[in-house]
Amino acid sequence: MKLLKTILSTCVLLAAMAGCKKSDSVISDIKIPPVVITPAKPSITSTSPTKVLPNSTLTITGKNFPTATGKVAVNFGSVAATVASVSSTQIVVHVPAAAKSGPVITILDGSAMVAALDVTVLSGTQSACDYTRYVEYFASDALGNVYNDSNNSIYVNNPSGVSSLFIRSVAGTPGEFAVISGLAFDASGNVYFADRAKNKIFKVTVAGVISTFAGTGVSGFADGPSTTAQLAAPSGLAIDASGNLYTATNARIRKISNTGEISTLAGQALSGYVDGPASVAKFGAVYSIVVDKENNILLSDATNHVIRKITPAGVTSTFAGTGADGWDDGTVKTATFRWPQGMAFNANGDLFVSDNYFNPGRASKIRMINKAGLVTTFMNGDFSTPQVLPGPLNVASVMFPNGLAFNAAGDMYIAQTGNGCRTIVTFN
């Protein structure tokens, strides 16, 4: 009986194994169709800004973009743009110099699409010279009013361009000042100005009350509380998002904190051209200071022919220019500058720089550095005709421009120091 059970168990096991082999054979004969994955279709949702200047940047936003620049082409009508950068959701291009208003055609991997919004390419026209007063410096407040110096006074230009007196120096009072060498505004609307002759920085409240903000009047470099620390011929002013103020004093960049302490941010006793941490960085003659949206400090270092940058961590680098004296356009790494002076950002984040040449064959330019790091010539000045010419930008001219600013409407103010006047460039 035991032998019979063993034989039966063995038969059952062999039958099961045979059945499994048969089942495996059936499964192996089933053909599974391949899975076809259809890539998500790219789409465009917006372009920004909707109004651009030639040689500035345009950002195209959407989804499912190819991430290789070689698979992306952008045309302004029939004019091809240069692609600066791409990601799956964003394409940044340089607006061609010859671009015209209209739809922007984006070609992604061979599939043509029209952007959701048309783009207006702006053209500019310079006004005739306003000889009412001599101007060197400008600053814009949060409301888009533009303030300028003129001799021992400060004037305000409203968004419509109407100018009126804001404050005047009064001899023999705490509000007496001499030579304005920089203007800036804080978030509350108070205006600050540097006075290189008095070695001070003054503050004017919204109510028009003027007082000494920093410096004792004695030229020097002593750090400490703003009431006892020293400044030496401060030039250029800028205020960051935290309310800290920056100015250049000879070859040093000084910081006045929002608590009133003055310190040396970077620079040494002797001028030079050295990038690096604050302990080693050296500067030449700095004319203008601006702060970008990331709270980096940008400075026009005229004698070194470059634009410098100081990060919030205090590290100095060359932002634009090679250090060679010239007017070559190109990227920020290859372009050259002559004598960069006044600087200002427009609403799109393009940086404009006054750039002058004082040797025989004198001439002037205003340069533009777009957000993607392309340097181009925005306006020219030909001293064979020593005057400021109004009109479209391709025929208008500048003459030793210094201060620059933009009002709420996007109009550009230019201090034409070589002709003793002020001009306004309007865009349409």
C-alpha positions in Angstrom: 0.0 0.0 0.0 2.8 2.4 0.9 4.5 1.6 -2.4 1.2 2.4 -4.3 0.9 5.8 -2.6 4.5 6.6 -3.5 3.9 5.7 -7.1 0.7 7.8 -7.3 2.5 10.9 -5.7 5.3 10.6 -8.2 2.8 10.5 -11.1 0.9 13.5 -9.9 4.2 15.5 -9.5 5.3 14.5 -13.0 1.9 15.5 -14.4 2.1 18.9 -12.7 5.6 19.5 -14.0 4.5 18.6 -17.5 1.6 20.9 -17.2 3.8 23.8 -16.1 6.1 23.3 -19.1 3.1 23.3 -21.4 1.8 26.5 -19.8 5.2 28.2 -20.1 5.3 27.3 -23.8 1.9 28.9 -24.3 3.0 32.1 -22.5 6.1 32.4 -24.5 4.1 32.3 -27.7 2.1 35.4 -26.7 3.3 38.5 -28.5 3.1 41.8 -26.4 2.9 44.9 -28.6 5.6 47.6 -27.8 4.6 50.6 -25.6 4.7 53.8 -27.6 5.3 56.9 -25.4 4.1 60.1 -27.1 6.2 63.1 -25.9 4.2 65.8 -24.3 3.5 68.5 -26.9 5.3 71.8 -26.3 3.2 74.9 -25.7 3.8 78.6 -25.2 1.9 80.5 -22.5 3.4 84.0 -22.6 6.2 86.3 -23.6 7.8 88.9 -21.3 8.1 91.8 -21.6 5.5 92.5 -24.3 7.5 95.7 -25.2 11.2 95.3 -25.8 14.2 97.3 -27.1 16.4 96.0 -29.9 19.4 94.1 -28.3 17.5 93.5 -25.1 16.1 90.1 -24.0 12.8 88.4 -24.5 11.6 85.5 -22.2 9.2 83.0 -23.7 7.4 80.9 -21.1 5.6 77.6 -21.6 6.1 73.9 -21.0 7.7 70.8 -22.5 10.4 72.8 -24.4 13.5 70.9 -25.7 16.4 71.7 -23.4 19.1 71.8 -26.2 19.7 75.2 -27.8 20.2 73.5 -31.1 16.6 72.4 -31.1 15.2 75.9 -30.6 14.9 78.7 -33.1 13.1 82.0 -32.6 12.3 84.5 -35.3 11.0 88.1 -35.1 9.1 87.9 -38.3 11.8 86.9 -40.8 14.7 88.1 -38.5 16.4 85.3 -36.5 17.1 85.9 -32.9 20.0 84.4 -31.0 19.0 82.0 -28.2 20.7 82.8 -24.9 19.4 80.0 -22.8 16.7 77.3 -22.7 15.0 75.1 -20.1 11.9 72.9 -20.3 9.7 75.9 -19.3 11.6 79.0 -20.5 13.5 80.3 -23.5 15.5 83.5 -23.3 16.6 85.2 -26.6 18.5 88.3 -27.6 16.2 90.6 -29.5 17.8 91.3 -32.9 18.9 94.8 -33.7 16.7 94.7 -36.8 13.6 93.2 -35.1 10.2 94.7 -35.9 6.9 94.5 -34.0 4.7 91.5 -34.6 4.3 87.9 -33.7 7.4 86.0 -32.5 7.7 82.6 -34.2 9.2 79.9 -32.1 10.4 76.7 -33.8 10.9 73.8 -31.4 12.4 70.6 -32.8 11.0 71.3 -36.3 7.4 72.1 -35.1 6.4 75.8 -35.7 4.4 77.6 -33.2 3.3 81.2 -32.9 3.7 82.8 -29.4 0.5 83.6 -27.5 1.2 87.3 -27.6 2.6 89.7 -30.2 5.7 91.7 -29.1 6.2 95.4 -29.7 9.8 96.4 -30.5 10.3 99.9 -29.3 12.1 102.7 -31.1 13.5 105.8 -29.3 13.6 109.5 -30.0 15.8 112.0 -28.2 14.5 115.4 -27.3 16.3 118.6 -28.0 18.6 119.9 -25.2 17.0 121.6 -22.2 19.5 124.3 -21.2 17.5 125.4 -18.2 20.1 124.1 -15.8 23.4 122.1 -15.8 22.9 118.5 -14.7 25.4 115.7 -13.8 23.4 113.2 -11.6 19.9 111.6 -11.6 18.0 109.3 -9.3 14.4 107.9 -9.6 12.0 107.5 -6.7 9.5 104.7 -6.3 6.8 106.8 -7.9 8.8 107.3 -11.1 9.8 110.9 -10.5 13.4 111.7 -11.5 15.5 114.0 -9.4 18.6 115.8 -10.6 21.3 118.1 -9.2 22.0 121.6 -10.6 24.6 123.7 -9.0 23.6 124.0 -5.3 20.0 122.7 -5.8 18.0 119.6 -6.4 15.1 119.5 -8.9 12.3 117.0 -9.3 10.9 116.0 -12.7 7.4 114.4 -12.6 6.4 111.6 -14.9 5.2 114.1 -17.4 8.6 115.8 -17.5 7.7 119.0 -15.7 10.6 120.1 -13.5 10.3 122.0 -10.2 12.7 123.0 -7.4 12.9 120.4 -4.6 15.6 121.9 -2.3 18.3 124.5 -2.4 21.4 125.0 -0.3 21.1 127.7 2.3 24.4 129.2 3.4 25.2 129.3 7.1 22.7 126.5 8.0 23.0 122.8 8.6 21.5 122.4 5.1 24.4 124.1 3.3 25.9 121.9 0.6 28.4 122.5 -2.2 29.1 120.0 -4.9 26.6 117.1 -5.4 28.3 113.9 -6.5 25.6 111.3 -6.3 21.8 110.8 -5.6 19.8 107.9 -4.2 16.4 107.1 -2.7 15.3 104.8 0.1 12.0 102.8 0.2 10.3 105.6 2.3 11.0 108.2 -0.3 13.8 110.0 1.5 16.5 111.3 -0.8 20.3 111.1 -0.1 23.0 112.9 -1.9 26.8 112.9 -1.7 28.8 116.1 -1.4 32.4 115.6 -2.5 33.5 119.1 -1.5 32.1 118.8 2.1 33.0 115.0 2.5 29.5 114.3 3.7 26.3 112.5 2.7 23.1 114.5 3.3 19.5 113.2 3.8 16.4 115.0 2.8 13.1 113.7 4.2 9.8 113.5 2.3 8.8 116.7 4.2 11.9 118.5 2.8 14.0 118.6 6.0 17.7 118.3 5.3 20.4 117.0 7.7 23.9 115.4 7.6 23.4 111.7 7.3 27.1 110.6 7.4 30.5 112.1 7.7 32.0 114.9 9.8 33.2 117.1 7.0 36.8 116.0 7.7 38.3 114.0 4.8 39.3 110.5 5.9 38.6 106.8 6.1 37.9 106.2 9.7 35.0 103.7 10.2 32.4 103.8 13.0 29.1 105.5 13.7 28.0 107.7 10.9 28.2 110.8 13.2 32.0 110.3 13.8 33.2 108.2 10.9 35.0 110.0 8.0 34.4 110.2 4.3 36.7 111.4 1.6 35.1 113.0 -1.5 32.2 110.5 -1.7 31.0 109.8 -5.3 28.1 107.8 -6.4 25.3 106.5 -4.2 23.1 103.5 -4.1 20.8 101.8 -1.6 20.0 98.1 -1.4 16.8 96.4 -0.5 17.7 96.4 3.3 18.3 100.1 3.4 22.1 100.0 3.4 23.8 102.8 1.5 27.0 102.5 -0.6 29.4 105.2 -1.8 32.8 105.3 -3.3 35.6 107.3 -1.5 38.7 107.4 -3.7 39.7 103.7 -4.1 37.5 102.4 -1.3 33.8 101.3 -1.3 32.1 102.4 1.9 28.9 101.0 3.4 26.6 102.9 5.7 24.3 100.3 7.3 20.7 100.8 8.1 21.7 101.1 11.7 24.1 104.0 10.9 27.5 102.3 11.1 30.1 103.1 8.4 32.5 100.4 7.3 34.8 99.8 4.4 33.2 97.1 2.2 36.1 96.7 -0.2 39.1 98.4 -1.5 42.5 99.5 -0.3 44.5 102.6 0.4 46.0 102.4 -3.1 44.0 102.2 -6.3 44.4 99.2 -8.6 42.6 96.4 -10.4 42.3 93.3 -8.3 39.2 91.0 -8.0 38.6 88.8 -5.0 37.5 89.1 -1.4 37.3 92.4 0.4 40.7 92.0 1.9 42.5 92.1 -1.5 40.1 93.8 -3.9 41.3 97.0 -5.5 39.4 99.7 -7.5 40.2 102.7 -9.6 38.0 105.8 -10.0 34.4 104.8 -9.4 31.8 107.2 -10.7 28.5 105.5 -10.3 27.0 102.7 -8.2 23.7 100.7 -8.7 22.2 97.7 -7.0 20.6 94.9 -8.9 17.6 92.7 -8.0 19.9 90.1 -6.3 21.4 92.9 -4.1 24.8 92.8 -6.0 26.5 96.1 -6.1 27.7 97.2 -9.6 30.3 100.0 -10.0 31.6 101.9 -13.0 35.4 101.6 -12.6 36.4 104.3 -15.1 40.2 104.1 -14.9 40.1 100.3 -15.2 37.6 100.5 -18.2 35.3 97.9 -16.6 32.1 97.4 -14.6 32.8 95.7 -11.3 30.4 93.7 -9.1 30.4 93.1 -5.3 28.2 90.2 -4.1 26.3 90.4 -0.8 29.1 88.2 0.6 31.6 90.9 -0.3 33.4 89.2 -3.2 34.5 91.5 -6.0 34.6 90.4 -9.7 34.6 92.0 -13.1 31.0 92.2 -14.3 31.7 93.5 -17.8 34.8 94.5 -19.8 38.2 93.1 -20.2 40.2 95.9 -18.8 41.3 97.0 -22.3 40.4 100.5 -23.4 38.0 100.3 -26.3 34.4 100.2 -27.7 34.1 96.6 -28.8 30.6 95.2 -28.4 30.1 91.5 -27.5 29.5 89.5 -24.3 30.3 90.9 -20.9 33.5 88.8 -21.1 34.7 90.1 -24.5 33.3 93.7 -24.7 35.5 96.7 -23.9 34.8 100.1 -22.4 36.5 103.5 -22.5 35.6 105.5 -19.4 32.3 104.2 -18.0 30.5 106.7 -15.8 26.7 107.0 -15.1 24.6 103.8 -14.9 20.9 103.0 -14.6 18.6 100.0 -15.0 15.4 100.1 -17.0 12.3 98.2 -16.0 13.3 95.2 -18.0 16.6 94.9 -16.1 18.9 96.1 -18.9 21.8 98.2 -17.6 22.7 101.4 -19.4 26.2 102.9 -19.1 27.6 106.3 -20.2 30.9 105.7 -21.8 33.2 108.5 -22.8 36.6 109.0 -24.6 38.6 112.1 -23.7 41.7 111.8 -25.8 42.1 113.3 -29.3 39.3 112.2 -31.5 37.0 112.5 -28.5 33.6 110.8 -28.6 30.9 109.3 -26.4 28.5 106.4 -26.4 25.8 105.0 -24.2 26.2 101.2 -23.9 23.5 98.7 -23.0 24.1 95.4 -21.1 21.1 93.2 -21.4 20.1 90.6 -18.8 21.7 87.8 -20.7 25.1 89.5 -20.7 25.2 91.0 -24.2 26.9 94.5 -24.5 25.8 96.7 -27.4 26.0 100.4 -28.4 22.7 102.1 -27.6 23.6 105.7 -28.7 26.6 107.5 -30.3 28.3 110.9 -30.0 30.4 112.2 -32.8 32.6 115.2 -31.7 33.2 116.2 -35.3 29.8 117.9 -34.8 30.2 119.1 -31.2 26.6 119.2 -30.1 23.8 117.1 -28.9 21.5 116.2 -31.8 17.8 115.3 -31.2 15.8 112.8 -33.2 15.6 109.0 -33.7 18.4 107.1 -32.0 20.1 106.2 -35.3 20.7 109.9 -35.9 20.6 111.4 -32.4 23.9 112.0 -30.6 25.2 112.4 -27.1 28.0 114.6 -25.7 29.9 113.4 -22.6 26.8 111.9 -21.0 27.1 111.2 -17.3 24.0 110.6 -15.1 21.2 108.3 -16.4 17.8 107.5 -15.1 14.3 106.2 -16.1 11.0 107.5 -15.0 7.7 105.7 -14.5 6.8 105.8 -18.2 10.2 104.3 -19.1 11.6 107.5 -20.6 15.4 107.8 -20.3 17.0 111.0 -18.8 20.5 111.8 -19.9 22.8 114.4 -18.3 24.7 115.8 -21.4 27.6 117.3 -19.4 29.6 118.1 -22.6 26.8 120.4 -23.8 25.6 121.6 -20.4 22.0 120.3 -20.9 19.5 117.5 -20.2 17.8 115.4 -22.8 15.0 112.8 -22.6 14.6 109.7 -24.8 11.1 108.6 -25.2 10.1 105.1 -26.6 7.2 104.1 -28.8 
